[in-house]
Amino acid sequence: MNLIEIDNLSVTFDTSDRVVRAVQGVSLSVARRESYGLVGESGSGKSTILRAICGLAPISGGTIRINGKPVPTPRGRAFSAQVQMVFQDPYASLHPRHTIDRTLSEPLAIHGLGNTDARVVKALTDVGLPPAFRFRFPHQLSGGQRQRVAIARALMLEPEILLLDEPTSALDASVQAETLNLLNRLRAERGLTFLMVSHDLAVIDHMCDRVLVMQHGRAVEELTREALAGAKMTTDYARTLFEASADRMLG
């Protein structure tokens, strides 16, 4: 059984002057411990799919199942213990007035989990940060360090699934590679399942077993890592994305 199953998902936003069909009839499945990528230009609907899974975007059609069960509304604590999201901007996603210790301790307190000190120290160590960082504030950390804290926070409840929304796009190139390697290591060590969004096929190629190319809210083409590496796309849009990513790497 697939761990994540999305069937004919649609997400529609009603604005004051128009209706926006952000996602239109998208289906995908992600096996346990697989890393699956969603790629496309801005506005393609890829991040909206992650938000729909978390209950942050309105589902207007279709179904989302985790481990064979439809996601509940509201999502609740059991869902949070199973599925966590890492956002694009690590500064915006961390409370500026909370110490790292409070940020990491909060999920444990909400879920009634003990042994807080040891769990926080282990979480920091797991993402390559010294325990002394517990008592710092987000503004005292670099962008890469903040994103490591965001990843540590997402792992505090030991979820099976991480939803990764452009987790490195706000970081410098050298820090991007370190963060992606960290995520790959954590997936291997913890048996995690990733559903990852990026506009950059090079990032997806480094991280993902399969990728779904999206355009204007619709699924265009699904590719294996091998097909992506061999540039064996069947659609012009996927090929254009691939060539743009290759140009960025060469540049």
N, C-alpha and C positions, 0 to 999 in steps of 0.2 A: 504493500500500500504506500502511495505517495504521502509525504508528510504535509505538503501544501497542495491544495487543489483549488484552482480558480476556474469557474465555468461560466462563460458568456457574460463576464462582468461589464457593467456599464455604470458610469458615474456622471451625473448631470448636475450642474450648478445653475440655479435661477438667479440672475443678476437683475438690477433695476431696469436694464434696457434690452437684455437678450438672454437666451438660454445657451449655456456652454456645455457641449457634450465632450467632457474631458477624456473619458474612456468609453469605447464603443465595442461591446461584444468580444472582449479579450478572454481567451482561455489559456491556461498553462498549468503545469504540474511540476513539483519539485520533490525529488526523492530525498529520503532521510540522508543527511550528511553531504548532500550535493551542494554546490555553489552555483546559483543560477543568476544570470545577468539580464537586466533590462536596459536597453540602450536606445538612444534617439536624441534628436535635437530638443531644445527647450520647447515646452508646450506639447510634447508628444504623448503625455499622459503617464509616463513611467513612474514619476514620484507619486502621482495621484493613486496608483495601484497600492503602493506601500501604505499611504494614508488611509485608504479604504480598508485595508486589512486591520489597521489599528483603530478604526472607528473615527478617524479624523476627517473623512470625506464621505459624503452621502452616497450609498449604493442605490442606484435606481433600477438595477436589473442584474440577474445572475446570482451566483452563490460563491462563497468562500468557505472552504473547509480546512481545518487543521486537524491532522491525525484522524481524518474521517468524519469529524463532527463539525457542523456549521458553527461559525464564530458567533458568540452570543452578543446581544445588544442590551445594555451596555457591556463592554468587554470584560470588566471585572478583574479581580485579583488572580484567579486561576489562569486567565489569558495572559496577564502580565508576567506571571511566573514562567510561562512557556514561550512567549514572544516578546522581544525587545527591539527597539529601533535606535539607530545611531544616525544623527542628523548631519547635514552638510556643514553647518557653521558651528564649530565647537565653542566659540565665545557666546553666541546667542543661546545655545542650549544649556549653558551652565549658569546658575544663579550668581550674579556678580558679588552679592553680599554674603554668600555662604562659603565657608571653608570647604576644601576638598573632603575633609573628614565628614562634614555634615551632608554633603552631596552624596557620598557613598553610603553613609549610614541610613539615610532616609528610607530607601526601599526596604531595608531590613526591619526598621521600626514599623513600617506600614504593614508588613507581612508577619510581624511577630516573631522574627528570627533572632536568636541570641548570638553570643560569642562575637559581638560586633567588632571589637578591637582586632582580633585575629583575622576576621574576614576582610576588614578594610586593608590591613597590612598586606595580606595575601593578594588582594585585588590589585593593589599598586605594584607589588612585586611582579605579578603576572604580566602587567603591561609595560614593565621596564622602568618604573619610577621608584625613587627611594621612599621609604616609609615616612621620612621627614616632610614630604610634600603634603601630608595630611593636613597640616595647619597653615597651608598657603591659601590664597584666594586666586580665582581665575586670572585676574590681571597680572599676577606675579609669575605666570607660566607662559611659555611660548605657544604658538598655535598648535604645533605638533604635540606638546605636552598636554594641552587642553583636550585635544582629540583622544589622547590615550586615557585621560580621566573619563571622558564620555564613554569610551569603550568599556572601561572598568565598571562604570555605573550600570551599563547595559547588562554586564555579566554577573552582577551582585546576586541576582535571584537564580542563577544557574539555568538560564533558559535553553531550550533546544534550538530556537530559531533567532537569528539576528537579521533584521531588515536594515540595510545599509543604504542611506540616501546620499549619494555623492560624497562618501566619507573623507575623500582626500582632495576634493577640488578647491578648497579654500587654503590649501597648504602649499608651501614651496616644493619644487620638483624633488629635491633630495629627501625632504621629509615625507613626501607622498610615498616614495618607495619603501621607506622604513615602516610606515603605517600599514601599507598593503602586506608587507612581509609579516608584520605582527599579527594581522588578521588571519593570514594563512596558517601561521603557527598555532594560534588559538583554536582555529577550526580543527586542525589535526589533533591537537591535544585533548580537546573537549568533545569531539564528535559533533560539532555544530553544523547546522544547516543555514546557508546564506541565501537571501534574496537581495540582490545588489543592483542599485541604479547608478548609471554613469552615462555621460554624453560621449565618453572616450572609449573607443573599442580597444585601444591598447591596454587600458586598465582592466577591462572585462576579460581580455585575452589572458592577462596575467593571473586573474582570480577565479574565473568561472569555467565550469564544465560544459555548460550550454548557455546560449544567449537568445533572447527574443528581441528582435529589432522592431521598434515602434515608430509610427508616424501619424500625426494628427489624431491621436487617441486610438488608433487601430494597430493590431499586430500585422507586421509586414512579412516577416520571415524568421524562422527559428534555425539556429546554427549550432552545431557541435563545436567544441574547441578545435578539433582537427580541421573542420571545414573553414573556420575563421582563420586559423593559422595558414591554411593553404589558399586563402582568398577565393574559396569556392562558393560565392554568393550566387543566388539565382535572380535577385532583384536589383534593379539599377540603384535604388535608394540605399540598400545595404552596402553596395559597392562604393557609392559616393562617401558614405560614412567611413568605410575602411580606408579609402584613399586619403581622406582628410586626416585621419588619425596617423597614418603612415607619414604624411607630410609634416605633422607636428613633431613626430619623433626624429625625423631627419633634420628638421629645423633646429 
